[in-house]
Structures are given as C-alpha cells and as structure tokens.
C-alpha cells in the first residue's frame, strides 16, 4: 500500500475527525470525500477504510466492510496526504501585489 494512502487516512482521522481518534480498535470507513494525492488525478466520491488505525483500502470502488463504523463526510470534503506543517507561515503572511 502506498505511503500517500496511509497519509490520507491519518490526516482525515486526526484533522477532520478528532472525536474519533480513539477509534483505533475498530474498522472505520470515511465515505464521500475527494482524495487528492498530489501526484495524480483527484479521486471523487472515494472511501477510505481504516482497520486498527491503519489504511487497508482507499479509492472510488472501495466498499464499506460489514461491521465498520461508516462516517459520511460533508459535501466538498477533501482528504489530502498530510499537508500539515505546524511551523509554516503559509497563509499567515499577506502578499503585496
């Protein structure tokens, strides 16, 4: 499984769904987001499946496993692979044009 899929799941779990951070002992399915890997085309209406905190599947054709906690993401939600830099000034400094 590629590193960007793992990053997508971590970003979604920790940033979009902080209340589910303790859900590492179950299967979790994030449904309806657009996946953007940064190195390929965006995948619309995708599903990311995590089992015990590890990404086991991601894509448009992924089915939600039986018994998984299904989390419907809001329209327009985007999952990206770890675009987080706590100390970066990006977006904090205005640019004069």
N, C-alpha and C positions, 0 to 999 in steps of 0.2 A: 504494500500500500504506500502511496506516495506521501512525502512529508507535508505537502500542501493540504492534503485531506485531513491529516491529524491537526494541523494548524487551524483549519476551518472549524473543526469541532471544538477545539479549545477556546478559540475566540468567541464562538457562539455561546458556549456554556458559561464562560466566565464573564463576558461582557453583556450579552443580550439577556441572559437568564440567570442572574446572580442568585436568585432564590432556589435554583436547582443545583447549586454547586455541591450539595451533599448527596446528589443522586448518582454517586459513582458505583453503587452496588446494585444497579438495575440497568435495564435497557431503555434508552431514551431515543426518540425519533423527532428530529426537528424538521417540520414539513412546510413547504411553500415558499422558501426563500430562493433568491437568486445567488448561485455560487459564483464567485469571481476569484480565480486562482492567480491572476496577474500574469500568467504565461500561456494563456489560451483563451478560447471564447467563453463568455459567460454561460452558465447553465441555468436556465429559467425553471421555475417551479420544481426545485430539487428537494430531495430528502437526504438528511444526514443522520445515520444511525450510530449511536454510541453504546457500547456494552462495557460496563465496569470502567467508565471513563476513557475508553479507547475507541477511536473511529473504526467501525467494521464495514461501513458502506457509505457511499455518497454518490449522488447523481440523480438524473431525472427519472430513471427507470427503476429506482430502488423502492422496494415495498416495505411497509412498516411491519416488523415481525409481530407475531401473536404474543400478547402479554406486555408489549412495550408501552411505555408512557408516551403518548402522542402529544406533541406540542405544536399547535398551529401558529406559525409566525404571521405577523400582520402583513397586509399588502404592502409591497415595496421594500420588505426586509431584504438585506443583503448580507451574506456571510462571506468574510474575507479571511485569508490565512495570516493572522497575526500582525496586522498593520497597526501595531501599538508601540510607541516609543515614548515612554513617560517623560523623559527629559528633553524632548524635541520641541523647538519653538514653532513648528509648523502650525499655521493658523492663528498664532498668537501675536504676530507682528504684522502691522499694516504695511502695505507696499505702496509707495507713491508712484503714480503713473504719469 
